[in-house]
Amino acid sequence: MRSKLSINSQTEASPSYYKNGPYFNFDREDVEMKRLTLSIVVCTTVLLVMCAAAAAQTSDKAKLIAIEDAFAANSDPGAAAAAVAKKYIYDGPVTQLTAMGRIGTLRKSRVVELSSAPDPADPNVRSSSKLSDFDVEIYGATALVAYKQVSTDSGHKDAALNVTSRFGCLDTFVKTNGSWRWIGGACASDVPIPESVWNADKRSIAQEPQDVQQAYH
C-alpha cells in the first residue's frame, strides 16, 4: 500500500502536475481576477475623487461670484456696505490698484470704517454697479476673479464726477478657514478717461482723509 506521501510525490507533488494541471489554471485565473478587481477599484476611486474635486471647484466659483455681486450691490457707504466688507475682506492688509492708477494698501479695519458712512466731504454720492463676464480661476487656496464692471455715480458736488464708467477688473482672493476672502484688486477703464473726469478726480483726492492720501500713491 502506498502512503499518502508516496502518492503525492508522484502526482500532486510533481512539478509537471502544478504546471499543467487544474491547480495552476485556478491560481492564474484567480490572480487575473484580483488584478481586474483592483484596477476597477482604483479607477472608480480616481473618478470619484476627480468628480468631487470638480464639484468643489464649481461650488467655489459660484461662491466667489456671489461675493463680488455682494460688493457691487452694496457700493454705497453705510451699514450694509460695512457688513459686506467685514465679512468678505481678508483680516489684514489689502492692496488695490485704482482705475486712476493709484496703488495703496490699507488694513481691513480701516476699509470697514471707510465703508460704514458717507464721505463727509461729498456725503450725497450714490453709486450703482453691475458686473458681468466673470472668469474665475482657482489655484488651491488662491483665486483670481476677472469681470466687467459698469458703475454709475450721481450726487457728487463736482458734477464732472457724475458719470457712467466701464472697467475691466481683476480681484484676488485667498481661502482661510474654509472661506474666501478678498485680498486685493485692480480695475482699468476700458475707454480713455475724459480729461474733465480725470481733473475732477484729482481734485477729490485732496479731500480724502490724510491717512488714505498717504497710503495711496
PyMOL commands that set and color helices and strands:
alter all, ss='L'
color gray80, all
select helices_A, chain A and resi 4-10+15-20+22-73+79-88+108-115+159-161+195-205+210-215
alter helices_A, ss='H'
color red, helices_A
select strands_A, chain A and resi 93-97+103-107+126-139+142-154+164-176+179-189
alter strands_A, ss='S'
color yellow, strands_A
deselect
rebuild
show_as cartoon
